[in-house]
């Protein structure tokens, strides 16, 4: 069996890459992809701790599926917002979308 430390290291690396992407990028699509990386890192943690603590109970797996469903809904909504931003401003740069009034 693979030790839980390996999963935690993988999850923390993914989360750090996602955090860097959110803080350093200016494109709305790249920020959205970085948020998805962070959510998948959380899902890896849920599954790793669920299997490590109690393999016969599926609570961590249920939480991971819940995170995936929420991430899918978030992507749909965020892509609609990014498309509207691009149609109105001809750019997906988040610095251009500083005002809520169009």
Phi and psi in degrees as a GROMACS rama.xvg file:
@    title "Ramachandran Plot"
@    xaxis  label "Phi"
@    yaxis  label "Psi"
@TYPE xy
-76.2239  132.961  UNK-2
-65.1391  152.26  UNK-3
-67.5314  -23.2534  UNK-4
-59.7528  -36.996  UNK-5
-63.4385  -41.4362  UNK-6
-67.5707  -37.796  UNK-7
-68.5612  -36.9396  UNK-8
-66.4495  -45.14  UNK-9
-59.9298  -44.2307  UNK-10
-64.9475  -41.7248  UNK-11
-68.6745  -34.655  UNK-12
-66.0167  -45.2786  UNK-13
-61.6476  -42.2275  UNK-14
-65.2662  -39.8356  UNK-15
-66.1693  -40.181  UNK-16
-63.9162  -41.2611  UNK-17
-65.0424  -41.0796  UNK-18
-64.5707  -41.1052  UNK-19
-62.0963  -41.9832  UNK-20
-63.6403  -38.0456  UNK-21
-68.4864  -40.591  UNK-22
-80.892  -28.9808  UNK-23
-100.075  -22.9256  UNK-24
-88.3735  155.893  UNK-25
-114.905  -16.1667  UNK-26
-79.9406  134.305  UNK-27
-65.0377  -34.4416  UNK-28
-68.6832  -39.9968  UNK-29
-68.3169  -35.2517  UNK-30
-65.5855  -40.6891  UNK-31
-63.2752  -41.648  UNK-32
-64.8123  -35.0628  UNK-33
-68.7983  -38.1008  UNK-34
-63.729  -38.4126  UNK-35
-64.6533  -38.6562  UNK-36
-60.3815  -41.3694  UNK-37
-65.5823  -40.0214  UNK-38
-65.9281  -37.3642  UNK-39
-69.6261  -31.1913  UNK-40
-64.2232  -39.1403  UNK-41
-65.9029  -39.8227  UNK-42
-62.5967  -40.3845  UNK-43
-61.6871  -41.0195  UNK-44
-62.4404  -44.8907  UNK-45
-57.498  -48.0941  UNK-46
-67.6953  -41.8256  UNK-47
-62.9241  -45.6461  UNK-48
-70.132  -33.07  UNK-49
-65.2302  -43.5491  UNK-50
-71.7072  -35.8899  UNK-51
-72.3158  -42.9278  UNK-52
-81.1362  -46.0424  UNK-53
-150.352  96.7162  UNK-54
-66.1376  -23.3969  UNK-55
-84.6913  -14.5049  UNK-56
-104.447  135.763  UNK-57
-102.898  29.6683  UNK-58
-67.6535  -40.2922  UNK-59
-65.0447  -36.8566  UNK-60
-68.1005  -37.1858  UNK-61
-65.1858  -42.4929  UNK-62
-63.1823  -38.742  UNK-63
-64.6127  -42.1945  UNK-64
-64.6211  -38.4875  UNK-65
-61.3548  -41.8431  UNK-66
-64.0712  -39.7768  UNK-67
-65.6178  -40.2638  UNK-68
-66.396  -43.3217  UNK-69
-63.7322  -38.7319  UNK-70
-64.5087  -37.8008  UNK-71
-65.7663  -42.1081  UNK-72
-65.7459  -38.6461  UNK-73
-65.2449  -38.3826  UNK-74
-65.6134  -42.7814  UNK-75
-60.4961  -45.8343  UNK-76
-68.3972  -43.3488  UNK-77
-66.9911  -37.5268  UNK-78
-66.4574  -35.0368  UNK-79
-64.5842  -40.7067  UNK-80
-66.6041  -41.8428  UNK-81
-65.2673  -40.2595  UNK-82
-63.8373  -40.3588  UNK-83
-65.8187  -40.3779  UNK-84
-61.3731  -43.3173  UNK-85
-66.8262  -38.6319  UNK-86
-68.9869  -34.0025  UNK-87
-83.5682  -37.2637  UNK-88
-110.807  -6.60287  UNK-89
59.1471  27.726  UNK-90
-155.927  152.424  UNK-91
-106.228  18.8426  UNK-92
-76.8371  128.087  UNK-93
-74.0377  -18.045  UNK-94
-68.9209  -27.4421  UNK-95
-76.7067  -18.9014  UNK-96
-102.406  47.3678  UNK-97
-82.9053  -21.2131  UNK-98
-107.038  141.546  UNK-99
-80.5713  -18.8587  UNK-100
-85.1542  128.466  UNK-101
